Amino acid sequence: MTETGRGSTALVTAVLLGAALAPGVGLAHGEAGEHVEAFEEHLDDYESDVQALGERLDAIVERYHADGGGTTEQVDEFMAAWKEVKYHNAVEEVATPLYSPIWRAITDLRQAVESGEPAKVVEQRASALRATLYEGLGGLRLRASLDEVEPTGHDEGAAEADGSAEATLQRIREQLDEAVAAYGSGDTEQARSLIEAAYFERFEGVEGGLIEEDPELVTRLEEAFNAELPGLIIEDAPREEVEAKVASMKEALERSEALLDDAGEASSEAVF
Amino acid sequence: MMDRRTFLKGLSALGALGVSPAWAASGAAEAVPADQLPELSGDLTVYLGRGEGGLYKQVVEAIRERNPSLSLEVRRGSSSGLANTLVAESEHGGARADAFWSIDASSLGHVASEGLTRPVPAALHEPLPEAFRFEAFAPVSGRVRSMAYNPERVREADLPERIMDLPDTDLTVGWAPSYGAFQSFLTAMRLLEGEAATRAWLRGIQGRARSYAGELGAVMAAAQGEVDLALANHYYTLRLKEGQPETSLELAFTRGDAGALVNTSGIALLSQGATPVDFARYLHSGEVQRFLAEEAYEIPLAGGVEPPAGVPALARLEPPELDLTRLGDLQPTLALMREAGVL
């Protein structure tokens, strides 16, 4: 998958569903740089930041290859650099849903280095981290392209900004598309990671109400997410087969959305 | 945490009265109505583990609406991902959240093991049973491991009272080894019974076990007669029967071991001050506890709140004594599962 493609998808997610913070909203634990107030004027700066961070990742991978292993020192230096750049504050405040994934990818890379994983794994983790950085940049760009920004007034998470099953299922479908793209580009680890995240981080959160409506549909999706689709990837199946499986899963997810909508899943009892 | 003998003694006495021991009378005070809680104000950042179809989010939004003077910032993500984020943030400038409401105890344990949590004050322990009073986090609601079985095929009397006795039966088993809930259950077994016993248990069952991609699939297999019982969290059976009341399926629980593990969602306090504590008290309010029981089929932990309809014979429920934060120690469990060929 291309970095641009990932960024575009995530941006649509963040913006169309109103997940991003309005620029300039202060954090509870400190003020962001003034550039965030006019982040759309600093996109070139942010791109430079991402490129510089990418070069650091290249250096980490090269050294790891050369030395047949490595220490976490370089990753720690990368983290320090990430904390310092303007891009950090911008993505945290303006494209907030894309902020945590960057930290997670950094942690994944650090763990790979710390545990002495093969260079191939470190390279894949670095690649995944780079993708999240560009995803954040894509989010900032799309955000800037909007004529009008509707502030949400508080931080929220990606497609599930409103916490609805509809938004979650939409994000799952996007993640499946991203997985196909990753598979097509040869990044099977990223593809499997996306499928796993789509299921365990998202589908499990909406399956409860769906079980009451159509348990067979849920079990078919369980099989598809946890066995069939990962199986195709492990077997190195032709891309067309992976695409066909994803297409059938997306149909099932659309069916799920309709069922939940009909059931009035949003009409649950008030808390207080 | 109370010692096991005291805990079991309490269970026995309460069982005789027909009262749910773990929930009703092990020291838990009545859940406080929300209108008796202080109004929240000031800034508060909560990291919220995604799950339960947005119902946790709905709770947080309701608290926000009820407290207009509160400036509440919420960041959602997977519980494990947020735990990693908190640890990474703390290593580089300090954690950015005041509280972390996670769907599972292991993520909370991960954060606690890094020294990021402050001790839970007594005020938050009061509405909880003694067995659920931890220093690192305050449990909010629970889910219990169960044996789902079709009573038309299997007699309850044929089910083992101890999970470790399951290999000695001729019952066929449905399970979902890739599921976090199953792996937490097996981790509990490893911590309670030891690695050798857990390895023997896996090997003893493996020949009669059928793997499913998810725990719902295992439960449905039990209902349809593919297997005699399914090892799964309780709510799959409740959800399934809610949608299909004619389904022949019942729940049974083992006694005092990993087979009856009660895992919980919970909230960890990350910063000082009263607001995070008071926020957590809202999660223990009668209204929120009832909401989670009725909408998410979770087991309320605060005193005086009814469990979800369909959870049978609570007086029989006998969870093991276990520090739930230790369930995050997953790697040895995964190694055992791979060694046994079930993962």
Boltz contact constraints between the chains, C-beta under 6 A:
constraints:
  - contact:
      token1: [A, 28]
      token2: [B, 43]
      max_distance: 6.0
  - contact:
      token1: [A, 28]
      token2: [B, 45]
      max_distance: 6.0
  - contact:
      token1: [A, 28]
      token2: [B, 73]
      max_distance: 6.0
  - contact:
      token1: [A, 29]
      token2: [B, 96]
      max_distance: 6.0
  - contact:
      token1: [A, 79]
      token2: [B, 92]
      max_distance: 6.0
  - contact:
      token1: [A, 83]
      token2: [B, 92]
      max_distance: 6.0
  - contact:
      token1: [A, 100]
      token2: [B, 77]
      max_distance: 6.0
  - contact:
      token1: [A, 100]
      token2: [B, 85]
      max_distance: 6.0
  - contact:
      token1: [A, 103]
      token2: [B, 85]
      max_distance: 6.0
  - contact:
      token1: [A, 103]
      token2: [B, 88]
      max_distance: 6.0
  - contact:
      token1: [A, 104]
      token2: [B, 81]
      max_distance: 6.0
  - contact:
      token1: [A, 104]
      token2: [B, 84]
      max_distance: 6.0
  - contact:
      token1: [A, 107]
      token2: [B, 84]
      max_distance: 6.0
  - contact:
      token1: [A, 107]
      token2: [B, 88]
      max_distance: 6.0
  - contact:
      token1: [A, 154]
      token2: [B, 73]
      max_distance: 6.0
  - contact:
      token1: [A, 155]
      token2: [B, 73]
      max_distance: 6.0
  - contact:
      token1: [A, 155]
      token2: [B, 74]
      max_distance: 6.0
  - contact:
      token1: [A, 155]
      token2: [B, 75]
      max_distance: 6.0
  - contact:
      token1: [A, 157]
      token2: [B, 76]
      max_distance: 6.0
  - contact:
      token1: [A, 157]
      token2: [B, 77]
      max_distance: 6.0
  - contact:
      token1: [A, 163]
      token2: [B, 54]
      max_distance: 6.0
  - contact:
      token1: [A, 163]
      token2: [B, 57]
      max_distance: 6.0
  - contact:
      token1: [A, 165]
      token2: [B, 53]
      max_distance: 6.0
  - contact:
      token1: [A, 201]
      token2: [B, 78]
      max_distance: 6.0
  - contact:
      token1: [A, 205]
      token2: [B, 50]
      max_distance: 6.0
  - contact:
      token1: [A, 205]
      token2: [B, 51]
      max_distance: 6.0
  - contact:
      token1: [A, 205]
      token2: [B, 53]
      max_distance: 6.0
  - contact:
      token1: [A, 206]
      token2: [B, 53]
      max_distance: 6.0
  - contact:
      token1: [A, 208]
      token2: [B, 53]
      max_distance: 6.0
  - contact:
      token1: [A, 208]
      token2: [B, 239]
      max_distance: 6.0
  - contact:
      token1: [A, 209]
      token2: [B, 53]
      max_distance: 6.0
  - contact:
      token1: [A, 211]
      token2: [B, 239]
      max_distance: 6.0
  - contact:
      token1: [A, 211]
      token2: [B, 240]
      max_distance: 6.0
  - contact:
      token1: [A, 212]
      token2: [B, 239]
      max_distance: 6.0
  - contact:
      token1: [A, 212]
      token2: [B, 242]
      max_distance: 6.0
  - contact:
      token1: [A, 212]
      token2: [B, 243]
      max_distance: 6.0
  - contact:
      token1: [A, 215]
      token2: [B, 240]
      max_distance: 6.0
  - contact:
      token1: [A, 218]
      token2: [B, 216]
      max_distance: 6.0
  - contact:
      token1: [A, 219]
      token2: [B, 216]
      max_distance: 6.0
  - contact:
      token1: [A, 219]
      token2: [B, 217]
      max_distance: 6.0
  - contact:
      token1: [A, 219]
      token2: [B, 220]
      max_distance: 6.0
  - contact:
      token1: [A, 222]
      token2: [B, 213]
      max_distance: 6.0
  - contact:
      token1: [A, 222]
      token2: [B, 214]
      max_distance: 6.0
  - contact:
      token1: [A, 222]
      token2: [B, 217]
      max_distance: 6.0
  - contact:
      token1: [A, 223]
      token2: [B, 213]
      max_distance: 6.0
  - contact:
      token1: [A, 226]
      token2: [B, 178]
      max_distance: 6.0
  - contact:
      token1: [A, 226]
      token2: [B, 213]
      max_distance: 6.0
  - contact:
      token1: [A, 227]
      token2: [B, 213]
      max_distance: 6.0
  - contact:
      token1: [A, 268]
      token2: [B, 295]
      max_distance: 6.0
  - contact:
      token1: [A, 271]
      token2: [B, 59]
      max_distance: 6.0
  - contact:
      token1: [A, 271]
      token2: [B, 62]
      max_distance: 6.0
  - contact:
      token1: [A, 271]
      token2: [B, 287]
      max_distance: 6.0
  - contact:
      token1: [A, 271]
      token2: [B, 291]
      max_distance: 6.0
  - contact:
      token1: [A, 272]
      token2: [B, 34]
      max_distance: 6.0
  - contact:
      token1: [A, 272]
      token2: [B, 62]
      max_distance: 6.0
  - contact:
      token1: [A, 272]
      token2: [B, 66]
      max_distance: 6.0
  - contact:
      token1: [A, 272]
      token2: [B, 287]
      max_distance: 6.0
